[in-house]
Amino acid sequence: MQRPLRLPEQKAKWRRERDSNLSVMRASEPAGEILERSALKDLRSEWRRERDSNPRHPCGRSGFQDRLFQPLTHPSTAEEPLNWVHCTTLLLRRKPRRTQMLPDAGPAIYDELAGHGLFHSRFRRVVMCGRYYRRSDKQRIAEAFRIGIPPSFEILPDYNVAPQTMQPVIVEDRDTAERALRVMRWGLIPSWCDDPKTLGLSTINAQAESLMKKPVWREPFLHHRCLVPADGFYEWQKLDAKQKQPWAYALASGEPLAFAGLWERWRSTDRREEIETFSIVTTEANELTAPAHNRMPVILEPRDYDRWLDRGDPERPPLDLLRPFDAAGMLGWKISTAVGNVRNNEPALLEAVPDQPPAPTQASLF
């Protein structure tokens, strides 16, 4: 008599069957084509029956994997075809590893996944801008942005600003129409979200091309724009499968800069919790940053600060400001891989390193 399979063995069997079935479909789908529903109908029905008949099925009864089979059109601008076997395996895992990330098929792919409900915040994404630095003190920020800062308001230099941290942000005061400094958390939470844990996508960056298209960005862009004071940002240039070279970027003048940002005030349904959060708007990379990444944060000229902050006419938002900053006015240099660890926060992170192959990068926030 055959011994019954234990739960770990049954899970392994399910995974083997799932991967073998997926490999029969298509291992890689070229950009610009549509996954046909008819080719997946039988497999979807079989999985649903197996899942619903067994309460201990590793996929559970959430139905999350069902949304994978909606027809999905790839943007024709994708840099590489998306490996659907890899993507499906990640989406169906109950508890993905902390360092797991989706295949790098270009930012447009991930936005398409999120728009179809297929991208979950548990799966990390290579984003831009995901780390920046601010070495200016309170006095320098007050002079650069022409704002009054109360003596009790403390702004300390931060050489490794990471998402989900509290950072100073400049907004337009509703009553006085003057610039005001507030502290917000990096990672926008829409006001209509009932539970931030169920949002299902990363909101530390907002792509300039999607600000008027997606509900999560449209309202903040029309009514809640802000300036994010900084002195520069970091990006990682991929050298090979295991090595990345971090770069630091700043203005050639050495002056503080302002990222174009969006902010929102979120309140819990019971009105007991309230928090203000922000996101940094990104655009296409310029000639200087393109070797490291195809996106960069929108850096505003000082003459455009008032126009960006002014709520003005929602029918005429400042879309023309969402452009790459002039590469001639910026500097970029290689820095130590120590910046990959968010616990490292010191001026030495900005020191240039000689042109030599870097050591393998440690697991970082992204």
Secondary structure, DSSP 8 states (H G I E B T S, - for coil): ------HHHHHHHHHHHHHHHHHHH-S-B-TT-B--GGGTHHHHHHHHHHHHH-TT-TTTTS-GGGGGGS--B--TT-SS-B-HHHHHHHHH-SS--TT-B---S-HHHHHHHHHTT---TTSB---SS--EEE---HHHHHHHHT----TT-----EEEE-TTSEEEEEEE-TTT-SEEEEEEEES---TT-S-GGG--S--SEEEGGGTTTSHHHHHHHHH-EEEEEESEEEEEEE-SSS-EEEEEEEETT---EEEEEEEEEEE-TTSS-EEEEEEEEEEE--TTTTTT-SEEE-B--GGGHHHHH----TTS--GGG-S---GGGEEEEEB-GGGGSTT--SGGGGSB--SS----------
